[in-house]
Amino acid sequence: MRLATRLFVASSLLVAATVVGLVLAADRILRQELEAETARALEREARLVLTELPNDSLAWPAAAMHLGTLIGHRVTLIDSTGRVRGDTEFPKDALPELENHAGRPEVLAALAHGVGENTRLSASTNERRLYVAIHGGPPPIVIVRVSTTLAAVDTQVNTVQGAIAIAGLFAIFLAALLAWVGSRYLARPLVELTGAARAIAEERTPVFPDSGIPEVSRHILALRAMHEQLDQRFAELRRERAETAELVEAMADAVIAADASGAILTCNAAARRLLRLGSSEALPPLTELFHEKAAREIVRTVRDGHDVDEQPIQLGDRELLVTGRSLPDGGSLMVLQDVSQLRRLEAVRRDFVANVSHELKTPLTAIAGYAETLTAETDPTSHSGKFSATILTHARRMQRLVEDLLDLSRIESGVWRPEPAVLDVEREVREAWAPFAETAAGAQVSLVVAPAPDATNLAADPEALRQILTNLLSNSLRHTPAGGTVRVSTELTADGTALAVADTGSGIPSEHLSRIFERFYRVDPGRSREQGGTGLGLSIVKHLVEAHGGRVSAESALGRGTTIRMVFPAVTKS
């Protein structure tokens, strides 16, 4: 329905409802007032009749007729038994045939309160009448009742209602005419404003109307300002969208985005190259894009609303790291990073380090052996003795470095596999601490072993755990001042058994914590060189723990010590 029609109909219905309300109000209020005024007049007339009644009971029928004729209303005289002793409308000989009036409502009310009133259909005349009765009269009369028909009241009410109805019809016609003219004047700019809004939505040039109505004018100005702002924002969004599309297309990593139904919305050039798809080739749904089981499992996981972080998969002859995200609208985003070349370079690097370490091991053993012989056969205070001792110290340091490099290469290459066994934590810690016991006693550093009652054993490879503890205890001992403590504790977790090595040493600045497990990384390079550290200990610890399927983390604060926490998964029984 158009706005003009709605306004016309609404205005007409409002006026019509008002007129109907006035008619009903006139019927109710005016009728009540007129009936109340009539009742008061009848009461006055009844009291007048009461004063004019003769004492002779034989004259009462004639008196009722005479007085009723004088006042123009029906007069009824009723004795104490309810028998009618006189009535304006009935002769004397018809009075015995009238119904007993003792139970009439107005009579009962008059007997109880002195005055009674009732409106009903007359049993004798079958018309709506108003009865007013008063208590009193010459004995044996006790009730004087005066009544009149309400036809005159009905006539007056109907006359007023008719006048209101006629005036209402004229008001309805006039209001409808004004509403029609006003609504068309108001609706025209609003309809044009609607067209302008539709044009904005359809990205067409809108035509804004003019209006002399202040409220409508404000809406027009607001819509015009909104259109200008939308134009600017749409232009910015189109520019940003184009830039984003260019960035995604230029990325070296493959990017694939799909909607909630699985239809692919974005597939950059790197993804098409990786999947060996032509630039114009139609793309299947995301669930059918991969044939490899591992890739399909990742797609299913992401579509189920779970994120995937750098999950390695094999896609043909290429090794990929897949990252998946579930989008808020139910869609999916996947980023595939081709790390095949990186893995080949890492293999070359591992082989190179392993080969070089193997080649260095033999000459270093010879150098250390000869230096040890020279040191034993020369005077320690002589130049030759000092030089020999220096050569021996650095040769042994080189040997430790080569051994650490060989261990790290062996772990990274996957050649070494842990063989977990159930080990007693306290015994393993004591054995690993034994080589440092003398040094620790001289440095006044004590060892505390506090395994939890439900975590006294640990499932780990014996040699790997010994190497882990040796590296961590050595680090803690080097960085803990005199009077300090190295504490080894365990606890049972949902993922397995946690092993923590904590010291009360100098601590590590927060900016270095994220890198301490990198190879050759030193928080204080000068101090590490003085104390003979290789920079590989924590890296070896990390690789050994992760080879068990566990994880390692570090907590530290300057001046409050460092805690290295490792979680070893429980051995599953087959």
Buried (B, 14 or more C-beta within 10 A) or exposed (E): EEBBEEBBBEBBEEBBEBBEEBBEEBBEEBBEEBBEEBBEBBBEBBBBBBEEBEEEBEEBBBBBBBBBEBBEBBBBBBBEEBBBBBBBBBEBEEBEEBEEBBEBBBBBBBBEEEBBBBBEEBEEEEEBBBBBBBBBBBEEBBBBBBBBBBEEBBEEBEEBBEEBBEEBEEBBEEBBEEBBEBBBEBBBBBBBBBBBBEBBEEEEEBEBBEBEEEEBBEBBEEBBEEBEEBEEEEEEEEEEEEEEEEEBBEBEBBBBBBBEEBEBEBBBBBBBEBBEBEEEEEBEEBBEBBEEEBBBBBBEBBBEEEEBEEBEBEBEEBBBBBBBBBBEEEBBBBBBBBBBEEEEEEEEEBEEBBEBBEEBBEEBEEBBEBBBEBBEEBEEEEEEBBBBBEBBBBBBBBBBBBBBBBBBBBBBEEEBEBEBEEBEBBEBBBEBBEEBEEEBEEBEBBBEBEBEEEBBBBBBBEEBBBBBBBBBBBBBBBBBEEEBBBBBBBBEEEEBBBBBBBBBBBBBEEEBBEEBBEBEBBBBEEEBEEEBBBBBBBBBBBBBBBBBEBBBBBBBEEEEBBBBBBBBBBBEEE
